[in-house]
Amino acid sequence: MNDGNLKITISTLNNQEYNLKIPKPLLINLLNVDKTSSIENTDIFYYESTLNNLLSTDVQFTYSEITGLITDIATYIQ
């Protein structure tokens, strides 16, 4: 986490690489974290279980090519 954003790098099958940022509120919504709980007051993104959930989740997202900021993210269901 840096400046309220989680910075990630996404590599595609054809070796394209995208450096993106996900705002913390979008991640909290994605992970279904209770916004009123005390867990929001601590940084949930330093917990190993949270990182494992993020790594094992298929998502689809919209991002700005100019800023690299993800503006919408949701769990991907095939």
C-alpha positions in Angstrom: 0.0 0.0 0.0 1.2 3.5 -0.8 -0.8 6.7 -0.8 -4.1 4.7 -0.2 -3.5 2.5 -3.3 -2.2 -1.0 -3.7 0.3 -1.1 -6.5 0.2 -4.2 -8.7 1.9 -5.4 -11.8 -0.1 -7.6 -14.2 1.6 -9.7 -16.9 -0.4 -11.1 -19.8 0.3 -14.3 -21.7 1.8 -12.4 -24.5 4.3 -10.7 -22.2 2.6 -7.3 -21.9 3.1 -5.7 -18.5 0.8 -3.2 -16.8 1.7 -1.3 -13.6 -1.6 -0.3 -12.0 -2.9 1.1 -8.7 -6.1 0.0 -6.9 -7.6 2.4 -4.5 -8.1 1.0 -1.0 -11.9 1.5 -1.0 -12.3 -0.6 -4.1 -10.3 -3.4 -2.5 -12.3 -3.2 0.7 -15.5 -3.6 -1.4 -14.0 -6.5 -3.4 -13.0 -8.4 -0.2 -16.4 -7.7 1.4 -14.7 -6.2 4.5 -17.2 -4.5 6.9 -16.3 -0.8 6.6 -17.5 -0.1 10.1 -15.3 -2.8 11.8 -12.0 -2.1 13.5 -10.2 -4.0 10.8 -10.4 -0.9 8.5 -8.6 1.1 11.2 -5.6 -1.2 10.8 -4.1 -1.9 7.5 -5.8 -5.1 6.3 -3.4 -5.4 3.3 -0.5 -6.4 5.5 -2.3 -9.6 6.7 -1.2 -12.7 4.8 -4.8 -14.0 4.6 -5.9 -10.9 2.8 -3.0 -11.1 0.3 -3.8 -14.8 -0.3 -7.4 -13.9 -1.0 -6.3 -11.2 -3.5 -3.9 -13.6 -5.3 -6.4 -16.3 -5.7 -9.3 -14.2 -6.9 -10.2 -13.8 -10.6 -11.3 -10.2 -11.2 -12.3 -8.0 -14.1 -11.5 -4.4 -13.9 -11.5 -1.0 -15.7 -8.5 1.2 -15.6 -7.2 4.5 -17.0 -4.4 4.0 -19.5 -3.2 7.5 -18.6 -3.0 7.3 -14.8 -2.8 3.5 -14.4 -5.6 3.8 -11.8 -8.2 1.0 -11.6 -11.6 2.7 -11.4 -13.8 -0.4 -11.2 -13.1 -3.9 -10.0 -15.3 -6.9 -9.5 -15.0 -10.7 -9.0 -15.0 -12.4 -12.3 -17.4 -15.3 -12.7 -17.2 -17.4 -15.8 
